[in-house]
Amino acid sequence: MPEEPTALDGLPRLRRLAEVTELAAVVHPLYVRFSGGPDQDAAATSRDHESGCLLPGLSVNPMNPEPWWDRPVEHWVARQLCQYAHLMTPERFPWLLTGTVAGRGPDCEPLLVDVVPAASVDPAVVEEAGRLYREVFDAGDDGT
């Protein structure tokens, strides 16, 4: 059976949440992005959709937990994968990358330059992350 079109040539394809968690434990910084992949991103300019402003880098989500995080790393990773899972389509998939933060986007997300792709993430991992997210978090609790 041929590899799915969302695989990144020459990079590992992670197929379980545990594999993504293991990578986040050893690669710092590590980010996730939902897009058509690094080649497509390199050929386009990132723009804030609401204002039309050009962004100085790619919008990403951090996969390494913050120092205050006192829960398992796997919980952080699942939450981060779920934050933008709504962007996943047949043409847009999750992939992991590292690079340099050039600024912050309108949602305070890191904007990355000098991007180095690390791995592709099978969409089944996002489904697995969603199950864990619903199990261990109070999704929708606004903290008030």
Sine and cosine of phi, psi and omega as CSV:
sin_phi,cos_phi,sin_psi,cos_psi,sin_omega,cos_omega
0.00,0.00,0.75,-0.66,-0.01,-1.00
-0.94,0.33,0.42,-0.91,0.03,-1.00
-0.91,0.42,0.57,-0.82,0.02,-1.00
-0.88,0.47,0.48,-0.88,-0.04,-1.00
-0.92,0.39,-0.21,0.98,-0.01,-1.00
-1.00,0.02,0.07,1.00,0.08,-1.00
-0.98,0.21,0.55,-0.83,0.06,-1.00
-0.99,-0.14,0.86,-0.50,-0.04,-1.00
-0.80,0.61,0.76,-0.65,0.08,-1.00
0.98,0.17,-0.01,1.00,0.00,-1.00
-0.91,-0.40,0.47,-0.88,0.05,-1.00
-0.87,0.49,0.54,-0.84,0.11,-0.99
-0.93,-0.37,0.93,-0.36,-0.04,-1.00
-1.00,0.09,0.76,-0.65,-0.13,-0.99
-0.89,-0.46,0.01,1.00,0.03,-1.00
-0.65,-0.76,0.49,-0.87,0.02,-1.00
-0.87,0.50,-0.59,0.81,0.02,-1.00
-0.88,0.48,-0.58,0.82,0.02,-1.00
-0.92,0.38,-0.65,0.76,0.04,-1.00
-0.91,0.41,-0.67,0.75,0.02,-1.00
-0.89,0.46,-0.67,0.74,0.03,-1.00
-0.88,0.48,-0.67,0.74,0.01,-1.00
-0.91,0.41,-0.65,0.76,0.02,-1.00
-0.90,0.43,-0.42,0.91,0.01,-1.00
-0.97,0.23,-0.34,0.94,-0.07,-1.00
-0.89,-0.47,-0.32,0.95,0.01,-1.00
-0.95,-0.32,0.87,-0.49,-0.01,-1.00
-0.75,-0.67,0.80,-0.59,-0.12,0.99
-0.99,0.14,0.43,-0.90,0.06,-1.00
-0.76,-0.65,0.68,-0.74,-0.04,-1.00
-0.75,-0.66,0.29,-0.96,0.13,-0.99
-0.87,-0.50,0.57,-0.82,0.06,-1.00
-0.66,-0.75,0.63,-0.78,0.10,-1.00
-0.96,-0.28,0.94,-0.34,-0.01,-1.00
-0.29,-0.96,-0.18,-0.98,0.06,-1.00
-0.99,0.16,0.05,1.00,0.05,-1.00
0.95,-0.32,0.12,-0.99,-0.11,-0.99
-0.89,0.46,-0.60,0.80,0.00,-1.00
-0.91,0.42,-0.71,0.71,0.02,-1.00
-0.90,0.43,-0.66,0.75,-0.01,-1.00
-0.91,0.41,-0.59,0.81,-0.01,-1.00
-0.93,0.38,-0.42,0.91,-0.05,-1.00
-1.00,-0.02,0.02,1.00,-0.06,-1.00
-0.79,-0.61,0.30,-0.95,0.08,-1.00
-0.97,-0.23,0.75,-0.66,0.03,-1.00
-0.98,0.22,0.68,-0.73,-0.05,-1.00
-0.63,-0.78,0.64,-0.77,0.11,-0.99
-0.95,0.31,0.84,-0.54,-0.10,-1.00
-0.92,0.39,-0.55,0.83,-0.05,-1.00
-0.98,0.22,-0.71,0.70,-0.07,-1.00
-1.00,-0.04,-0.41,0.91,-0.10,-1.00
1.00,0.10,-0.02,1.00,-0.02,-1.00
-0.93,0.38,0.63,-0.78,0.12,-0.99
-0.95,0.32,0.64,-0.77,0.03,-1.00
-0.98,-0.20,0.59,-0.81,-0.05,-1.00
-0.99,0.13,0.22,0.98,0.01,-1.00
-0.06,-1.00,-0.03,-1.00,0.00,-1.00
-0.99,0.10,0.71,-0.70,0.06,-1.00
-0.96,0.29,0.81,-0.59,-0.06,-1.00
-0.66,-0.75,0.20,-0.98,0.10,-1.00
-0.88,-0.48,0.71,-0.70,-0.01,-1.00
-0.95,0.30,0.70,-0.71,0.01,-1.00
-0.98,-0.18,-0.18,0.98,0.05,-1.00
-1.00,-0.04,0.77,-0.64,-0.01,-1.00
-0.89,0.45,0.50,-0.86,0.12,-0.99
-0.94,0.34,0.40,-0.92,-0.02,-1.00
-0.84,0.54,-0.49,0.87,-0.04,-1.00
-0.98,0.21,-0.20,0.98,-0.06,-1.00
-0.92,0.40,0.88,-0.48,-0.04,-1.00
-0.92,-0.38,0.34,0.94,0.03,-1.00
-0.94,-0.35,0.11,-0.99,0.04,-1.00
-0.86,0.51,0.56,-0.83,0.04,-1.00
-0.84,0.55,-0.61,0.80,0.00,-1.00
-0.85,0.53,-0.57,0.82,0.04,-1.00
-0.92,0.40,-0.68,0.74,0.03,-1.00
-0.88,0.48,-0.75,0.67,-0.04,-1.00
-0.87,0.50,-0.70,0.71,0.02,-1.00
-0.88,0.48,-0.70,0.71,0.00,-1.00
-0.88,0.47,-0.70,0.72,-0.02,-1.00
-0.91,0.42,-0.64,0.77,0.04,-1.00
-0.90,0.43,-0.54,0.84,-0.04,-1.00
-0.98,0.21,-0.41,0.91,-0.09,-1.00
-0.86,0.52,-0.60,0.80,-0.03,-1.00
-0.85,-0.53,0.33,0.94,-0.01,-1.00
-0.86,0.51,-0.42,0.91,0.02,-1.00
-0.90,0.44,-0.28,0.96,0.02,-1.00
-0.99,0.13,-0.18,0.98,-0.07,-1.00
-0.96,0.29,0.81,-0.58,0.06,-1.00
-0.67,-0.74,0.04,-1.00,0.09,-1.00
-0.87,0.50,-0.44,0.90,0.00,-1.00
-1.00,-0.06,-0.27,0.96,-0.04,-1.00
-0.83,-0.56,0.78,-0.62,-0.09,-1.00
-0.66,-0.75,0.32,-0.95,0.04,-1.00
-0.99,0.17,0.67,-0.74,0.12,-0.99
-0.59,-0.81,0.46,-0.89,-0.08,-1.00
-0.97,-0.23,0.58,-0.81,-0.07,-1.00
-0.46,-0.89,0.23,-0.97,0.11,-0.99
-0.73,-0.69,0.15,-0.99,-0.04,-1.00
0.30,-0.96,-0.34,-0.94,-0.05,-1.00
-0.92,-0.40,0.74,-0.68,0.04,-1.00
-0.97,0.25,0.84,-0.54,-0.02,-1.00
-0.97,-0.22,-0.13,0.99,-0.02,-1.00
0.23,-0.97,-0.21,-0.98,0.02,-1.00
-0.81,-0.58,0.60,-0.80,0.02,-1.00
-1.00,0.09,-0.05,-1.00,-0.07,-1.00
-0.90,0.43,-0.34,0.94,0.09,-1.00
-0.98,-0.21,0.31,0.95,0.00,-1.00
0.93,0.37,0.30,0.95,0.04,-1.00
-0.98,0.20,0.53,-0.85,0.05,-1.00
-0.89,0.46,0.59,-0.81,0.11,-0.99
-0.92,-0.40,0.87,-0.49,-0.20,-0.98
-0.97,-0.24,0.67,-0.74,0.16,-0.99
-0.83,-0.56,0.08,-1.00,-0.04,-1.00
0.78,0.63,0.74,0.67,-0.11,-0.99
-0.94,0.35,0.70,-0.71,0.11,-0.99
-0.81,-0.59,0.94,-0.34,0.04,-1.00
-0.89,0.46,0.62,-0.78,-0.02,-1.00
-0.91,-0.41,-0.63,0.78,-0.05,-1.00
-0.17,-0.98,0.36,-0.93,0.21,-0.98
-0.99,-0.14,0.41,-0.91,-0.02,-1.00
-0.87,-0.50,0.85,-0.53,0.02,-1.00
-0.89,0.46,0.67,-0.74,0.04,-1.00
-0.82,0.57,-0.44,0.90,0.05,-1.00
-0.89,0.46,-0.46,0.89,0.04,-1.00
-0.91,0.40,-0.61,0.79,0.02,-1.00
-0.91,0.41,-0.62,0.78,0.08,-1.00
-0.90,0.45,-0.69,0.72,0.04,-1.00
-0.88,0.48,-0.69,0.73,0.03,-1.00
-0.88,0.47,-0.63,0.78,0.02,-1.00
-0.89,0.45,-0.64,0.77,0.04,-1.00
-0.90,0.44,-0.72,0.70,0.01,-1.00
-0.90,0.43,-0.67,0.74,0.01,-1.00
-0.83,0.56,-0.75,0.66,0.00,-1.00
-0.91,0.42,-0.51,0.86,-0.03,-1.00
-0.97,0.25,-0.62,0.79,-0.18,-0.98
-0.94,-0.35,-0.13,0.99,-0.02,-1.00
-0.88,-0.47,0.40,-0.91,0.13,-0.99
-1.00,-0.02,0.95,0.31,-0.03,-1.00
-0.84,0.54,0.74,-0.67,0.01,-1.00
1.00,-0.02,-0.16,0.99,0.05,-1.00
-0.95,0.30,0.89,-0.46,-0.08,-1.00
-1.00,0.04,0.07,1.00,0.09,-1.00
0.98,0.18,0.12,0.99,0.01,-1.00
-0.99,-0.10,0.00,0.00,0.00,0.00
